[in-house]
Amino acid sequence: MQALLPLNCKLTIDHLASHESAGLQAVDMFCWGFARKDAFDENDWFAHYCDHVRYTTIYLA
């Protein structure tokens, strides 16, 4: 990220538990669906959203 941001850009990173942020809960659920697909071959969730996914890969398998 350091190479992508201007030097005078102020960046703040907050660490929140998922119950503190509705947006974080949504992202957590979305990622959970990918994890279930890759780990357990459960495709129900992914099948519902696959039209909106551009790219998927298993990272560091």
N, CA, C and O atoms as a Tripos MOL2 file, in Angstrom:
@<TRIPOS>MOLECULE
protein
  244   243    61     0     0
PROTEIN
NO_CHARGES

@<TRIPOS>ATOM
      1 N           0.8190   -1.1900    0.0000 N.3       1 MET1
      2 CA          0.0000    0.0000    0.0000 C.3       1 MET1
      3 C           0.8570    1.2450    0.0000 C.2       1 MET1
      4 O           0.4720    2.2710   -0.5610 O.2       1 MET1
      5 N           2.0060    1.1620    0.6200 N.am      2 GLN2
      6 CA          2.8500    2.3390    0.7480 C.3       2 GLN2
      7 C           3.2080    2.9100   -0.6190 C.2       2 GLN2
      8 O           3.2550    4.1290   -0.7820 O.2       2 GLN2
      9 N           3.4580    2.0570   -1.5960 N.am      3 ALA3
     10 CA          3.8300    2.5270   -2.9280 C.3       3 ALA3
     11 C           2.6410    3.1130   -3.6860 C.2       3 ALA3
     12 O           2.8380    3.8750   -4.6320 O.2       3 ALA3
     13 N           1.4320    2.7810   -3.2990 N.am      4 LEU4
     14 CA          0.2420    3.2410   -4.0060 C.3       4 LEU4
     15 C          -0.3260    4.5490   -3.4740 C.2       4 LEU4
     16 O          -1.0660    5.2320   -4.1820 O.2       4 LEU4
     17 N           0.0050    4.9060   -2.2480 N.am      5 LEU5
     18 CA         -0.5510    6.1040   -1.6250 C.3       5 LEU5
     19 C           0.4270    7.2720   -1.6920 C.2       5 LEU5
     20 O           1.6360    7.0710   -1.5820 O.2       5 LEU5
     21 N          -0.0790    8.4830   -1.8710 N.am      6 PRO6
     22 CA          0.8030    9.6510   -1.8090 C.3       6 PRO6
     23 C           1.4240    9.7820   -0.4100 C.2       6 PRO6
     24 O           0.8280    9.3530    0.5780 O.2       6 PRO6
     25 N           2.6080   10.3690   -0.3320 N.am      7 LEU7
     26 CA          3.3040   10.4920    0.9520 C.3       7 LEU7
     27 C           2.5270   11.3180    1.9660 C.2       7 LEU7
     28 O           2.6490   11.0810    3.1670 O.2       7 LEU7
     29 N           1.7290   12.2830    1.5120 N.am      8 ASN8
     30 CA          0.9970   13.1530    2.4410 C.3       8 ASN8
     31 C          -0.4040   12.6300    2.7590 C.2       8 ASN8
     32 O          -1.2030   13.3450    3.3620 O.2       8 ASN8
     33 N          -0.7080   11.4110    2.3670 N.am      9 CYS9
     34 CA         -2.0170   10.8200    2.6200 C.3       9 CYS9
     35 C          -2.0930   10.3050    4.0590 C.2       9 CYS9
     36 O          -1.2260    9.5600    4.5170 O.2       9 CYS9
     37 N          -3.1500   10.7180    4.7570 N.am     10 LYS10
     38 CA         -3.3620   10.2290    6.1130 C.3      10 LYS10
     39 C          -4.1770    8.9360    6.0450 C.2      10 LYS10
     40 O          -5.2520    8.9040    5.4460 O.2      10 LYS10
     41 N          -3.6700    7.8950    6.6490 N.am     11 LEU11
     42 CA         -4.3300    6.5940    6.6310 C.3      11 LEU11
     43 C          -4.5510    6.1310    8.0630 C.2      11 LEU11
     44 O          -3.6190    6.0990    8.8670 O.2      11 LEU11
     45 N          -5.7760    5.7770    8.3710 N.am     12 THR12
     46 CA         -6.1120    5.2550    9.6860 C.3      12 THR12
     47 C          -6.7110    3.8700    9.5180 C.2      12 THR12
     48 O          -7.6470    3.6940    8.7370 O.2      12 THR12
     49 N          -6.1980    2.8990   10.2240 N.am     13 ILE13
     50 CA         -6.7220    1.5420   10.1800 C.3      13 ILE13
     51 C          -7.2910    1.2240   11.5520 C.2      13 ILE13
     52 O          -6.5850    1.2760   12.5590 O.2      13 ILE13
     53 N          -8.5710    0.8960   11.5800 N.am     14 ASP14
     54 CA         -9.2360    0.5380   12.8300 C.3      14 ASP14
     55 C          -9.4470   -0.9700   12.8580 C.2      14 ASP14
     56 O          -9.8140   -1.5740   11.8510 O.2      14 ASP14
     57 N          -9.2150   -1.5600   14.0040 N.am     15 HIS15
     58 CA         -9.4510   -2.9880   14.1960 C.3      15 HIS15
     59 C         -10.7380   -3.1370   14.9930 C.2      15 HIS15
     60 O         -10.8110   -2.7490   16.1590 O.2      15 HIS15
     61 N         -11.7490   -3.7050   14.3480 N.am     16 LEU16
     62 CA        -13.0520   -3.8510   14.9840 C.3      16 LEU16
     63 C         -13.4560   -5.3120   15.0240 C.2      16 LEU16
     64 O         -13.0780   -6.0980   14.1560 O.2      16 LEU16
     65 N         -14.2140   -5.6600   16.0220 N.am     17 ALA17
     66 CA        -14.8650   -6.9690   16.0370 C.3      17 ALA17
     67 C         -16.0640   -6.8890   15.0940 C.2      17 ALA17
     68 O         -16.6450   -5.8170   14.9280 O.2      17 ALA17
     69 N         -16.4390   -7.9960   14.4820 N.am     18 SER18
     70 CA        -17.5010   -7.9390   13.4790 C.3      18 SER18
     71 C         -18.8300   -7.4450   14.0540 C.2      18 SER18
     72 O         -19.6310   -6.8550   13.3290 O.2      18 SER18
     73 N         -19.0710   -7.6730   15.3240 N.am     19 HIS19
     74 CA        -20.3460   -7.2030   15.9010 C.3      19 HIS19
     75 C         -20.3850   -5.6820   16.0650 C.2      19 HIS19
     76 O         -21.4330   -5.1270   16.3940 O.2      19 HIS19
     77 N         -19.2650   -5.0050   15.8420 N.am     20 GLU20
     78 CA        -19.2210   -3.5500   15.9600 C.3      20 GLU20
     79 C         -19.4960   -2.8390   14.6380 C.2      20 GLU20
     80 O         -19.6080   -1.6130   14.6160 O.2      20 GLU20
     81 N         -19.6060   -3.5800   13.5360 N.am     21 SER21
     82 CA        -19.7570   -2.9440   12.2340 C.3      21 SER21
     83 C         -20.6170   -3.8170   11.3170 C.2      21 SER21
     84 O         -20.2730   -4.9650   11.0370 O.2      21 SER21
     85 N         -21.7370   -3.2580   10.8540 N.am     22 ALA22
     86 CA        -22.6090   -4.0000    9.9440 C.3      22 ALA22
     87 C         -21.8990   -4.3000    8.6250 C.2      22 ALA22
     88 O         -22.0880   -5.3780    8.0600 O.2      22 ALA22
     89 N         -21.0890   -3.3710    8.1260 N.am     23 GLY23
     90 CA        -20.3440   -3.5920    6.8920 C.3      23 GLY23
     91 C         -19.3470   -4.7250    7.0370 C.2      23 GLY23
     92 O         -19.1870   -5.5410    6.1290 O.2      23 GLY23
     93 N         -18.6810   -4.7730    8.1740 N.am     24 LEU24
     94 CA        -17.7210   -5.8400    8.4320 C.3      24 LEU24
     95 C         -18.4240   -7.1910    8.5360 C.2      24 LEU24
     96 O         -17.8850   -8.2070    8.0990 O.2      24 LEU24
     97 N         -19.6180   -7.2050    9.1100 N.am     25 GLN25
     98 CA        -20.3970   -8.4460    9.1720 C.3      25 GLN25
     99 C         -20.7480   -8.9360    7.7800 C.2      25 GLN25
    100 O         -20.7020  -10.1390    7.5200 O.2      25 GLN25
    101 N         -21.0980   -8.0250    6.8780 N.am     26 ALA26
    102 CA        -21.4490   -8.4100    5.5120 C.3      26 ALA26
    103 C         -20.2400   -8.9960    4.7850 C.2      26 ALA26
    104 O         -20.3600  -10.0180    4.1100 O.2      26 ALA26
    105 N         -19.0920   -8.3630    4.9170 N.am     27 VAL27
    106 CA        -17.8720   -8.8640    4.2810 C.3      27 VAL27
    107 C         -17.4780  -10.2120    4.8790 C.2      27 VAL27
    108 O         -17.0450  -11.1090    4.1550 O.2      27 VAL27
    109 N         -17.6250  -10.3580    6.1800 N.am     28 ASP28
    110 CA        -17.3040  -11.6040    6.8610 C.3      28 ASP28
    111 C         -18.1830  -12.7450    6.3400 C.2      28 ASP28
    112 O         -17.6940  -13.8500    6.1060 O.2      28 ASP28
    113 N         -19.4730  -12.4790    6.1610 N.am     29 MET29
    114 CA        -20.3820  -13.4950    5.6520 C.3      29 MET29
    115 C         -20.0350  -13.8480    4.2010 C.2      29 MET29
    116 O         -20.0720  -15.0180    3.8210 O.2      29 MET29
    117 N         -19.7040  -12.8520    3.4040 N.am     30 PHE30
    118 CA        -19.3370  -13.0830    2.0140 C.3      30 PHE30
    119 C         -18.1000  -13.9820    1.9320 C.2      30 PHE30
    120 O         -18.0720  -14.9360    1.1550 O.2      30 PHE30
    121 N         -17.0840  -13.6740    2.7330 N.am     31 CYS31
    122 CA        -15.8570  -14.4800    2.7510 C.3      31 CYS31
    123 C         -16.1070  -15.8760    3.3040 C.2      31 CYS31
    124 O         -15.4870  -16.8430    2.8620 O.2      31 CYS31
    125 N         -17.0130  -15.9810    4.2670 N.am     32 TRP32
    126 CA        -17.3690  -17.2870    4.8280 C.3      32 TRP32
    127 C         -17.9160  -18.2000    3.7320 C.2      32 TRP32
    128 O         -17.6230  -19.3960    3.7150 O.2      32 TRP32
    129 N         -18.7080  -17.6390    2.8220 N.am     33 GLY33
    130 CA        -19.2540  -18.4260    1.7240 C.3      33 GLY33
    131 C         -18.1690  -18.9890    0.8200 C.2      33 GLY33
    132 O         -18.2530  -20.1370    0.3820 O.2      33 GLY33
    133 N         -17.1490  -18.1830    0.5390 N.am     34 PHE34
    134 CA        -16.0250  -18.6720   -0.2520 C.3      34 PHE34
    135 C         -15.2640  -19.7640    0.4970 C.2      34 PHE34
    136 O         -14.8740  -20.7710   -0.0960 O.2      34 PHE34
    137 N         -15.0570  -19.5700    1.7720 N.am     35 ALA35
    138 CA        -14.3290  -20.5580    2.5680 C.3      35 ALA35
    139 C         -15.0580  -21.8910    2.5840 C.2      35 ALA35
    140 O         -14.4190  -22.9380    2.4720 O.2      35 ALA35
    141 N         -16.3690  -21.8810    2.7200 N.am     36 ARG36
    142 CA        -17.1490  -23.1240    2.7260 C.3      36 ARG36
    143 C         -17.0630  -23.8230    1.3680 C.2      36 ARG36
    144 O         -16.9870  -25.0500    1.2990 O.2      36 ARG36
    145 N         -17.0740  -23.0390    0.2960 N.am     37 LYS37
    146 CA        -16.9800  -23.6090   -1.0510 C.3      37 LYS37
    147 C         -15.6350  -24.3080   -1.2280 C.2      37 LYS37
    148 O         -15.5760  -25.4380   -1.7120 O.2      37 LYS37
    149 N         -14.5700  -23.6390   -0.8390 N.am     38 ASP38
    150 CA        -13.2310  -24.1830   -1.0620 C.3      38 ASP38
    151 C         -12.8760  -25.3050   -0.0880 C.2      38 ASP38
    152 O         -12.2320  -26.2800   -0.4760 O.2      38 ASP38
    153 N         -13.2830  -25.1780    1.1560 N.am     39 ALA39
    154 CA        -12.8790  -26.1550    2.1690 C.3      39 ALA39
    155 C         -13.7640  -27.4010    2.1770 C.2      39 ALA39
    156 O         -13.2810  -28.5080    2.4130 O.2      39 ALA39
    157 N         -15.0520  -27.2200    1.9200 N.am     40 PHE40
    158 CA        -15.9910  -28.3310    2.0840 C.3      40 PHE40
    159 C         -16.8070  -28.6380    0.8240 C.2      40 PHE40
    160 O         -17.7180  -29.4650    0.8560 O.2      40 PHE40
    161 N         -16.4790  -27.9750   -0.2730 N.am     41 ASP41
    162 CA        -17.1890  -28.1600   -1.5340 C.3      41 ASP41
    163 C         -18.6910  -27.9220   -1.3750 C.2      41 ASP41
    164 O         -19.5070  -28.6010   -1.9990 O.2      41 ASP41
    165 N         -19.0450  -26.9440   -0.5260 N.am     42 GLU42
    166 CA        -20.4400  -26.5420   -0.3430 C.3      42 GLU42
    167 C         -20.6900  -25.3350   -1.2470 C.2      42 GLU42
    168 O         -20.2340  -24.2300   -0.9530 O.2      42 GLU42
    169 N         -21.4060  -25.5440   -2.3310 N.am     43 ASN43
    170 CA        -21.5510  -24.5100   -3.3430 C.3      43 ASN43
    171 C         -22.8770  -23.7620   -3.3010 C.2      43 ASN43
    172 O         -23.1160  -22.9170   -4.1630 O.2      43 ASN43
    173 N         -23.7370  -24.0350   -2.3440 N.am     44 ASP44
    174 CA        -25.0450  -23.3740   -2.3010 C.3      44 ASP44
    175 C         -24.9190  -21.8580   -2.2340 C.2      44 ASP44
    176 O         -25.5390  -21.1410   -3.0200 O.2      44 ASP44
    177 N         -24.1250  -21.3820   -1.3060 N.am     45 TRP45
    178 CA        -23.9470  -19.9350   -1.1490 C.3      45 TRP45
    179 C         -23.3150  -19.3470   -2.3910 C.2      45 TRP45
    180 O         -23.7940  -18.3450   -2.9200 O.2      45 TRP45
    181 N         -22.2310  -19.9690   -2.8660 N.am     46 PHE46
    182 CA        -21.5190  -19.4510   -4.0230 C.3      46 PHE46
    183 C         -22.4080  -19.4450   -5.2640 C.2      46 PHE46
    184 O         -22.3620  -18.4970   -6.0490 O.2      46 PHE46
    185 N         -23.2060  -20.4770   -5.4510 N.am     47 ALA47
    186 CA        -24.0960  -20.5510   -6.6090 C.3      47 ALA47
    187 C         -25.0650  -19.3760   -6.6370 C.2      47 ALA47
    188 O         -25.4440  -18.9020   -7.7090 O.2      47 ALA47
    189 N         -25.4600  -18.9120   -5.4730 N.am     48 HIS48
    190 CA        -26.3950  -17.7900   -5.3820 C.3      48 HIS48
    191 C         -25.7520  -16.4860   -5.8410 C.2      48 HIS48
    192 O         -26.4330  -15.6450   -6.4290 O.2      48 HIS48
    193 N         -24.4510  -16.2950   -5.5870 N.am     49 TYR49
    194 CA        -23.7650  -15.0410   -5.8810 C.3      49 TYR49
    195 C         -22.7660  -15.1350   -7.0350 C.2      49 TYR49
    196 O         -22.1300  -14.1320   -7.3580 O.2      49 TYR49
    197 N         -22.6060  -16.2920   -7.6640 N.am     50 CYS50
    198 CA        -21.5360  -16.4760   -8.6500 C.3      50 CYS50
    199 C         -21.6410  -15.5250   -9.8370 C.2      50 CYS50
    200 O         -20.6180  -15.2080  -10.4440 O.2      50 CYS50
    201 N         -22.8240  -15.0620  -10.1890 N.am     51 ASP51
    202 CA        -22.9610  -14.1130  -11.2970 C.3      51 ASP51
    203 C         -22.3100  -12.7650  -10.9860 C.2      51 ASP51
    204 O         -22.0430  -11.9850  -11.9000 O.2      51 ASP51
    205 N         -22.0560  -12.4890   -9.7250 N.am     52 HIS52
    206 CA        -21.4720  -11.2130   -9.3140 C.3      52 HIS52
    207 C         -19.9820  -11.3240   -8.9900 C.2      52 HIS52
    208 O         -19.3600  -10.3370   -8.5970 O.2      52 HIS52
    209 N         -19.4110  -12.5040   -9.1490 N.am     53 VAL53
    210 CA        -17.9990  -12.7390   -8.8280 C.3      53 VAL53
    211 C         -17.2010  -12.7540  -10.1210 C.2      53 VAL53
    212 O         -17.5070  -13.5130  -11.0400 O.2      53 VAL53
    213 N         -16.1720  -11.9070  -10.1880 N.am     54 ARG54
    214 CA        -15.3470  -11.8470  -11.3910 C.3      54 ARG54
    215 C         -14.2290  -12.8750  -11.3970 C.2      54 ARG54
    216 O         -13.8750  -13.4050  -12.4500 O.2      54 ARG54
    217 N         -13.6740  -13.1590  -10.2320 N.am     55 TYR55
    218 CA        -12.4840  -14.0060  -10.1720 C.3      55 TYR55
    219 C         -12.4320  -14.6940   -8.8240 C.2      55 TYR55
    220 O         -12.7350  -14.0810   -7.8000 O.2      55 TYR55
    221 N         -12.0550  -15.9460   -8.8140 N.am     56 THR56
    222 CA        -11.8760  -16.6620   -7.5570 C.3      56 THR56
    223 C         -10.6920  -17.6150   -7.7020 C.2      56 THR56
    224 O         -10.5130  -18.2460   -8.7430 O.2      56 THR56
    225 N          -9.9060  -17.7080   -6.6690 N.am     57 THR57
    226 CA         -8.7750  -18.6250   -6.6290 C.3      57 THR57
    227 C          -8.4950  -19.0020   -5.1790 C.2      57 THR57
    228 O          -8.8770  -18.2730   -4.2640 O.2      57 THR57
    229 N          -7.8480  -20.1050   -4.9690 N.am     58 ILE58
    230 CA         -7.4460  -20.5040   -3.6290 C.3      58 ILE58
    231 C          -6.0420  -19.9480   -3.3920 C.2      58 ILE58
    232 O          -5.1110  -20.2740   -4.1270 O.2      58 ILE58
    233 N          -5.8940  -19.1280   -2.3880 N.am     59 TYR59
    234 CA         -4.6460  -18.4490   -2.0720 C.3      59 TYR59
    235 C          -3.8590  -19.2680   -1.0560 C.2      59 TYR59
    236 O          -4.3880  -19.6300   -0.0050 O.2      59 TYR59
    237 N          -2.6090  -19.5590   -1.3610 N.am     60 LEU60
    238 CA         -1.7130  -20.3080   -0.4770 C.3      60 LEU60
    239 C          -2.2890  -21.6590   -0.0930 C.2      60 LEU60
    240 O          -2.3300  -22.0190    1.0830 O.2      60 LEU60
    241 N          -2.7250  -22.3880   -1.0760 N.am     61 ALA61
    242 CA         -3.2980  -23.7100   -0.8000 C.3      61 ALA61
    243 C          -2.2280  -24.7130   -0.4830 C.2      61 ALA61
    244 O          -2.5320  -25.8780   -0.2250 O.2      61 ALA61
@<TRIPOS>BOND
     1     1     2 1
     2     2     3 1
     3     3     4 2
     4     3     5 am
     5     5     6 1
     6     6     7 1
     7     7     8 2
     8     7     9 am
     9     9    10 1
    10    10    11 1
    11    11    12 2
    12    11    13 am
    13    13    14 1
    14    14    15 1
    15    15    16 2
    16    15    17 am
    17    17    18 1
    18    18    19 1
    19    19    20 2
    20    19    21 am
    21    21    22 1
    22    22    23 1
    23    23    24 2
    24    23    25 am
    25    25    26 1
    26    26    27 1
    27    27    28 2
    28    27    29 am
    29    29    30 1
    30    30    31 1
    31    31    32 2
    32    31    33 am
    33    33    34 1
    34    34    35 1
    35    35    36 2
    36    35    37 am
    37    37    38 1
    38    38    39 1
    39    39    40 2
    40    39    41 am
    41    41    42 1
    42    42    43 1
    43    43    44 2
    44    43    45 am
    45    45    46 1
    46    46    47 1
    47    47    48 2
    48    47    49 am
    49    49    50 1
    50    50    51 1
    51    51    52 2
    52    51    53 am
    53    53    54 1
    54    54    55 1
    55    55    56 2
    56    55    57 am
    57    57    58 1
    58    58    59 1
    59    59    60 2
    60    59    61 am
    61    61    62 1
    62    62    63 1
    63    63    64 2
    64    63    65 am
    65    65    66 1
    66    66    67 1
    67    67    68 2
    68    67    69 am
    69    69    70 1
    70    70    71 1
    71    71    72 2
    72    71    73 am
    73    73    74 1
    74    74    75 1
    75    75    76 2
    76    75    77 am
    77    77    78 1
    78    78    79 1
    79    79    80 2
    80    79    81 am
    81    81    82 1
    82    82    83 1
    83    83    84 2
    84    83    85 am
    85    85    86 1
    86    86    87 1
    87    87    88 2
    88    87    89 am
    89    89    90 1
    90    90    91 1
    91    91    92 2
    92    91    93 am
    93    93    94 1
    94    94    95 1
    95    95    96 2
    96    95    97 am
    97    97    98 1
    98    98    99 1
    99    99   100 2
   100    99   101 am
   101   101   102 1
   102   102   103 1
   103   103   104 2
   104   103   105 am
   105   105   106 1
   106   106   107 1
   107   107   108 2
   108   107   109 am
   109   109   110 1
   110   110   111 1
   111   111   112 2
   112   111   113 am
   113   113   114 1
   114   114   115 1
   115   115   116 2
   116   115   117 am
   117   117   118 1
   118   118   119 1
   119   119   120 2
   120   119   121 am
   121   121   122 1
   122   122   123 1
   123   123   124 2
   124   123   125 am
   125   125   126 1
   126   126   127 1
   127   127   128 2
   128   127   129 am
   129   129   130 1
   130   130   131 1
   131   131   132 2
   132   131   133 am
   133   133   134 1
   134   134   135 1
   135   135   136 2
   136   135   137 am
   137   137   138 1
   138   138   139 1
   139   139   140 2
   140   139   141 am
   141   141   142 1
   142   142   143 1
   143   143   144 2
   144   143   145 am
   145   145   146 1
   146   146   147 1
   147   147   148 2
   148   147   149 am
   149   149   150 1
   150   150   151 1
   151   151   152 2
   152   151   153 am
   153   153   154 1
   154   154   155 1
   155   155   156 2
   156   155   157 am
   157   157   158 1
   158   158   159 1
   159   159   160 2
   160   159   161 am
   161   161   162 1
   162   162   163 1
   163   163   164 2
   164   163   165 am
   165   165   166 1
   166   166   167 1
   167   167   168 2
   168   167   169 am
   169   169   170 1
   170   170   171 1
   171   171   172 2
   172   171   173 am
   173   173   174 1
   174   174   175 1
   175   175   176 2
   176   175   177 am
   177   177   178 1
   178   178   179 1
   179   179   180 2
   180   179   181 am
   181   181   182 1
   182   182   183 1
   183   183   184 2
   184   183   185 am
   185   185   186 1
   186   186   187 1
   187   187   188 2
   188   187   189 am
   189   189   190 1
   190   190   191 1
   191   191   192 2
   192   191   193 am
   193   193   194 1
   194   194   195 1
   195   195   196 2
   196   195   197 am
   197   197   198 1
   198   198   199 1
   199   199   200 2
   200   199   201 am
   201   201   202 1
   202   202   203 1
   203   203   204 2
   204   203   205 am
   205   205   206 1
   206   206   207 1
   207   207   208 2
   208   207   209 am
   209   209   210 1
   210   210   211 1
   211   211   212 2
   212   211   213 am
   213   213   214 1
   214   214   215 1
   215   215   216 2
   216   215   217 am
   217   217   218 1
   218   218   219 1
   219   219   220 2
   220   219   221 am
   221   221   222 1
   222   222   223 1
   223   223   224 2
   224   223   225 am
   225   225   226 1
   226   226   227 1
   227   227   228 2
   228   227   229 am
   229   229   230 1
   230   230   231 1
   231   231   232 2
   232   231   233 am
   233   233   234 1
   234   234   235 1
   235   235   236 2
   236   235   237 am
   237   237   238 1
   238   238   239 1
   239   239   240 2
   240   239   241 am
   241   241   242 1
   242   242   243 1
   243   243   244 2
@<TRIPOS>SUBSTRUCTURE
     1 MET1         2 RESIDUE 1 A MET
     2 GLN2         6 RESIDUE 1 A GLN
     3 ALA3        10 RESIDUE 1 A ALA
     4 LEU4        14 RESIDUE 1 A LEU
     5 LEU5        18 RESIDUE 1 A LEU
     6 PRO6        22 RESIDUE 1 A PRO
     7 LEU7        26 RESIDUE 1 A LEU
     8 ASN8        30 RESIDUE 1 A ASN
     9 CYS9        34 RESIDUE 1 A CYS
    10 LYS10       38 RESIDUE 1 A LYS
    11 LEU11       42 RESIDUE 1 A LEU
    12 THR12       46 RESIDUE 1 A THR
    13 ILE13       50 RESIDUE 1 A ILE
    14 ASP14       54 RESIDUE 1 A ASP
    15 HIS15       58 RESIDUE 1 A HIS
    16 LEU16       62 RESIDUE 1 A LEU
    17 ALA17       66 RESIDUE 1 A ALA
    18 SER18       70 RESIDUE 1 A SER
    19 HIS19       74 RESIDUE 1 A HIS
    20 GLU20       78 RESIDUE 1 A GLU
    21 SER21       82 RESIDUE 1 A SER
    22 ALA22       86 RESIDUE 1 A ALA
    23 GLY23       90 RESIDUE 1 A GLY
    24 LEU24       94 RESIDUE 1 A LEU
    25 GLN25       98 RESIDUE 1 A GLN
    26 ALA26      102 RESIDUE 1 A ALA
    27 VAL27      106 RESIDUE 1 A VAL
    28 ASP28      110 RESIDUE 1 A ASP
    29 MET29      114 RESIDUE 1 A MET
    30 PHE30      118 RESIDUE 1 A PHE
    31 CYS31      122 RESIDUE 1 A CYS
    32 TRP32      126 RESIDUE 1 A TRP
    33 GLY33      130 RESIDUE 1 A GLY
    34 PHE34      134 RESIDUE 1 A PHE
    35 ALA35      138 RESIDUE 1 A ALA
    36 ARG36      142 RESIDUE 1 A ARG
    37 LYS37      146 RESIDUE 1 A LYS
    38 ASP38      150 RESIDUE 1 A ASP
    39 ALA39      154 RESIDUE 1 A ALA
    40 PHE40      158 RESIDUE 1 A PHE
    41 ASP41      162 RESIDUE 1 A ASP
    42 GLU42      166 RESIDUE 1 A GLU
    43 ASN43      170 RESIDUE 1 A ASN
    44 ASP44      174 RESIDUE 1 A ASP
    45 TRP45      178 RESIDUE 1 A TRP
    46 PHE46      182 RESIDUE 1 A PHE
    47 ALA47      186 RESIDUE 1 A ALA
    48 HIS48      190 RESIDUE 1 A HIS
    49 TYR49      194 RESIDUE 1 A TYR
    50 CYS50      198 RESIDUE 1 A CYS
    51 ASP51      202 RESIDUE 1 A ASP
    52 HIS52      206 RESIDUE 1 A HIS
    53 VAL53      210 RESIDUE 1 A VAL
    54 ARG54      214 RESIDUE 1 A ARG
    55 TYR55      218 RESIDUE 1 A TYR
    56 THR56      222 RESIDUE 1 A THR
    57 THR57      226 RESIDUE 1 A THR
    58 ILE58      230 RESIDUE 1 A ILE
    59 TYR59      234 RESIDUE 1 A TYR
    60 LEU60      238 RESIDUE 1 A LEU
    61 ALA61      242 RESIDUE 1 A ALA
